[in-house]
Amino acid sequence: MAETAPLIGRDPLIAAITTFLSGQDARTLAAIRVALERELNAAGPDALVRLGERLANDGADWDFYPADPLARRIHHVLADRLLEPDSALFGAEHLAAVTGKPVVIFANHLSYSDANLLEVLLHRAGGAALVDRLTVVAGPKVYSSLKRRFSSLCFGTIKTPQSSGLSTEDAVMNARDVARAARRSIDIAHERLRLGDALLVFAEGTRSRTSGLQQMLTGVTRYLDCPGTCVLPVGITGTEALFPIGDDTLHPVKAVTRVGRPIPASALRERTGRDRRLVMDIVGLAIAELLPPEYRGAYADNAADLDEARRLMRGLFD
């Protein structure tokens, strides 16, 4: 059941945001406060009411949760002050190839801020059309606090369970409940793809604590079952310092995102004989190619047992 909608006024919202950012210097905080006042004045009280209603939804159901325009604009205001000027997205030329097509974006996972960072940098790089249809497959923890729910409102989200081997704290579920909820989230994801959404999936299943890529989960291949779906690999660096694991505040950083060439999911299935492990190892290698060596982890150049995946991946682009 949803929480009672919080009464959000302009000044309390600004106070909450600046308190969260209390680690910033006084000049930066003052600039953020002025920019937020300007944005919220322009949005008007009705937009604040709608945002409050959205924040009250605690994600109790395994469902789709749409974006909130005001939450997105607020995050862009913050990104303008917290991302260093040389933060950038490379590979925007690949976005045209997925225009109007079902697409699943697979990215490495360093921080709770990864999806927000990708949304901001895509927008800056001319990828507004992709941003406007962005839906993130998100674990239960994303809905566990007002702060996290606020960040999740920059895009659509589909609540999905973590596997019992990866989940912690209140996210723990038994295997039967995990399977039932996962089936529902996949069905919703397929429906969102048919409606034109672009899915963002963090296929490691959890944030990396070393910044190195972890092995991709084979279960996420089920998101690729819609006809005509493309895989868009993305590599992210820098967000592990923006919102570090174990920290409760944001830090100014240089964050970089690289977008790779899209891969038809049908080609992945054909070349691998529908071997789900091989499919996801190829996706992992495609992400690793977009990352510096120290971020490649399980998909490093010298990683064992990936020779077949490497051979099949080369054939995709011959």
C-alpha positions, -999 to 999 in steps of 0.1 A, spaced: 0 0 0 13 35 -9 24 59 18 4 90 25 15 117 1 40 140 17 32 177 16 60 191 -5 66 229 -5 93 247 -24 114 257 6 112 223 24 122 205 -8 152 228 -13 162 224 23 161 186 20 182 186 -11 208 210 2 210 191 35 218 159 14 245 180 -3 259 195 29 294 182 20 297 208 -8 314 241 -3 293 271 6 295 288 -28 284 256 -46 255 252 -22 244 288 -27 244 284 -64 224 252 -62 199 268 -39 193 297 -63 190 274 -93 165 252 -75 144 282 -65 143 293 -101 134 258 -114 107 252 -88 92 287 -93 89 280 -130 73 246 -124 46 259 -101 27 244 -72 8 218 -92 41 202 -103 51 200 -66 19 183 -57 23 157 -84 59 151 -73 47 146 -37 21 121 -49 47 102 -69 71 101 -39 43 86 -17 43 55 -39 66 32 -20 69 6 -48 50 -21 -29 40 -38 -62 61 -54 -89 50 -29 -115 60 -1 -138 65 34 -123 65 64 -147 90 93 -146 82 127 -131 93 157 -152 101 179 -122 123 153 -106 142 150 -138 147 188 -141 159 190 -105 185 163 -112 198 182 -142 202 213 -120 223 192 -96 243 175 -123 253 209 -137 270 217 -104 283 182 -94 296 168 -127 330 182 -136 331 201 -170 350 173 -188 323 147 -180 310 134 -213 293 107 -233 311 92 -263 296 71 -290 264 92 -295 267 83 -332 254 48 -324 221 61 -310 206 67 -344 208 30 -352 183 22 -324 158 50 -331 123 36 -331 135 1 -323 131 -20 -292 164 -16 -274 179 -30 -242 208 -10 -228 233 -31 -208 257 -11 -186 282 -18 -158 270 -9 -123 292 12 -100 267 33 -80 231 41 -73 237 71 -94 245 52 -126 211 55 -143 209 92 -134 243 98 -148 235 81 -180 202 100 -184 220 133 -179 249 126 -203 226 111 -230 205 143 -228 236 165 -231 249 145 -261 217 149 -282 201 117 -271 169 132 -258 148 109 -279 163 79 -262 161 96 -227 124 102 -232 117 65 -235 141 53 -209 129 27 -184 152 12 -158 149 -23 -144 154 -16 -107 159 -37 -76 137 -33 -44 163 -10 -27 155 17 -52 121 21 -37 132 17 0 136 54 8 123 88 -3 158 98 -14 162 68 -37 126 70 -50 132 107 -58 162 98 -79 143 70 -97 117 94 -109 140 108 -136 129 78 -158 104 50 -158 113 21 -136 102 -16 -134 106 -31 -100 123 -65 -102 136 -88 -74 172 -96 -69 181 -133 -68 183 -148 -33 221 -151 -37 225 -113 -43 198 -97 -22 204 -83 13 184 -68 42 147 -62 33 153 -73 -3 156 -109 7 129 -133 -7 125 -170 -10 132 -186 -44 95 -192 -53 86 -155 -46 117 -143 -65 107 -165 -96 71 -152 -95 81 -115 -92 108 -119 -118 83 -134 -143 60 -104 -137 88 -78 -142 98 -95 -174 63 -95 -187 60 -58 -179 94 -51 -196 82 -68 -228 51 -47 -227 71 -15 -222 94 -25 -252 63 -30 -273 51 4 -263 84 19 -274 104 22 -242 142 16 -241 152 -6 -212 183 -1 -191 195 -32 -174 224 -36 -150 231 -73 -158 256 -78 -130 226 -78 -106 244 -56 -80 269 -28 -78 305 -37 -81 325 -31 -49 358 -31 -67 348 -11 -99 356 -42 -119 329 -58 -141 312 -89 -125 299 -118 -145 267 -110 -163 236 -129 -151 222 -153 -176 186 -147 -165 185 -112 -181 185 -127 -216 148 -130 -211 145 -92 -217 157 -98 -252 128 -120 -264 108 -92 -281 112 -94 -319 136 -68 -334 153 -60 -301 188 -45 -302 214 -47 -274 232 -14 -268 263 -18 -246 274 11 -224 305 16 -202 304 39 -172 333 53 -152 335 78 -124 302 72 -106 319 50 -80 333 83 -66 301 104 -72 280 83 -48 304 58 -32 292 26 -16 288 32 21 287 70 18 255 91 22 264 121 1 274 131 -34 308 142 -45 318 163 -76 335 140 -101 344 135 -138 321 108 -151 324 94 -185 300 71 -205 308 53 -237 282 38 -260 291 9 -282 277 -4 -315 243 -19 -312 240 -57 -316 208 -73 -329 196 -98 -302 186 -122 -330 223 -123 -341 234 -131 -306 209 -159 -303 218 -173 -338 256 -172 -333 255 -187 -298 228 -214 -305 207 -197 -278 233 -205 -252 224 -179 -225 258 -180 -208 275 -172 -242 250 -145 -250 257 -126 -217 294 -132 -219 294 -115 -253 274 -86 -238 300 -85 -209 329 -83 -234 311 -56 -254 308 -35 -222 344 -42 -212 356 -29 -246 342 5 -236 360 6 -202 396 12 -191 415 -20 -183 411 -15 -145 373 -16 -148 370 -48 -169 371 -73 -140 356 -107 -150 358 -96 -187 395 -85 -186 416 -93 -217 433 -122 -198 401 -135 -182 399 -173 -186 371 -193 -202 360 -165 -226 377 -177 -258 345 -189 -274 326 -157 -265 355 -136 -279 355 -156 -312 317 -152 -316 318 -115 -307 344 -108 -334 321 -126 -359 293 -102 -351 311 -73 -366 330 -90 -395 
